[in-house]
Amino acid sequence: MNDVVLEWMVPYYPSMKRQLVKALLLSSILVFTLDAVLFYPIFFVPVLILAATAFFLLRSWKYEFEYSYVNGDLEISKIIRKEKRKELYRCDRKDMIEVAKGRCPAENRRTRDYTSGLKRASVYTIKTGNEYIYVEPNEGFIEEMKLYRKVLTA
């Protein structure tokens, strides 16, 4: 039994746009709270609405991707707030054509991005039949793929 099982996690980091939305939302909650305390108690209504929006919105941005590679089959799951697991993608070994370093430009193919969102991250593109899958693999995955698939390191 020479089964190959690799698992690794990649946390997601919000983009600058999402960080700006978070900062604006939290600062508006602070300003409306101060206004409600100091001037008009009617401002507590927007504070409650903004607080509920911030609670649900910011909680949905805490997730990570889990990659599972078992005997050539790749499964990508999204773990939300370390509580819920949602399977996002499954790929059989026969569907993988090649693995290339970097983000390959989408030439009329569907792309799926399962990376952390960091600019300096080491991203690989898995080419399947009509899709490009962007992942951040660990060294074990790359070594395993070199045994069975063509890995382009450009």
N, C-alpha and C positions, 0 to 999 in steps of 0.2 A: 504494500500500500504506500505508494509514493504520491500522496495527495499534496497539492500545493494550496495553502490557505494563507492569504495575506489580507490584513485589515489595517486601515489607517483612517485618521480623522483629520479634517481640514475645517477650522473655524471660519465663519464668514465675518468679514469686517465691512461695515457700512461705507458706502461711497461718500464723497464730499457733499453731494447734494442731499443725501439722507442726514448727514451730520448737521448740515445747515437747517434742515427742517426740524430736527430735534432741538437745536439751539433756539430757533425762533419760537417753537411751541413752548418750551420751558420758560423762556424769558417773558412771553406773553402771559403765561400763567402767573408768574411772579408779579408783573405789572398790574394785572387785574386784581390780584389778591390785595396788593397794597392799596389800590384805589378803593376797593370795597371796604377795607378796614378804616382808611383815613377819610374817605369822602362819601361815597354812595353805597349803601348795602345792596343795591340792585345789581351791582357788578358781581355778586356771588354766583349768579346764574351762568354767565359766561365762564367763570372759573370752574364750575362743576362740569360744564360741557367740554371745555378744553382739557381738564384733568382726565375725564373719561376717555377722550380721544387719544391723549398721550399715553394713557395706561395700555390701551389695546394696541395702538400702533407701534409703540416702542417695544412691547413684548413680542410682537410678531417679527421683529428684526433680529432676534436672538436665536440663531440657528447655526448648525454646522453640517457639513457633508461627511458621510461615512462611505468609504469605498471598501467593497469586499470582492476579492479576487480569489475564486475557488476553481481550481483545475481549468483555468483558461476562460471562465465565465466571469464577467464583471457586473457587479450590482452596485448602484449608487443610491443611497438613502439620505433623506434630509431629517435631521433630528432637531426638533423645535423645542427650545428651552430645556433641553435634556430630559424631556418628558415624553414627547410623542415622536413616533417614527413614521415617516412616509416614504415609501419606495418611489423613486423618481425615474430610474432607468435601469434596464437590464439588457445585457448584450452577451450573446453566445460567442465562443471563440471562433467559430466559423464565419461570423459576420464581421469580425475585425480584419480590415485590409492591411493597414499599417499604422505605426505610431510615429509622429513627427514632433520634434522639439519646437516649442513656440506655438503661437496662434496662427494657424493657416487661414488665409482669406477665404471667406465663403463664396464659392463660385457656383451659385444657384443650388446650394445645398442648405439644409436646415442646420443651424448651430444650437448646441446646448452648452451652457456655461455652468459648470459645477466647480468653480474655483473660489478662493477666498476673497478675491477682489483687490488684492494687493498688487501694486505695479511691479514690485521686485520679485514676485513669486515665480518659481520655475514651473511653467505651464507646458503641457504636452497636448497634442491634438490626436485623438483616436479617430481614424477615418473608417467609417462603416459604409454600407451600401449607398445611402443618400444623405448621411448626416456627418457632421463634425462634432465630436464631443471634446470639450476642453476640461482637462483634469489636472490636478497637482499630485502626481504620483510620488511614492517614496522610492528609494533605491532598489528595494527588493522587487518591486513591480517592474522597473525598467530592466533589471537583470533577467527576470523571468520572460519578459517580452522579447529580449534579444535572442533568447533560445529558440523561440517559435515564430516570431514575427519580425518583419523588417522595421527597425527603429532608425529613423532619420535624425541625425544630430546636426542641424544646420546652424 
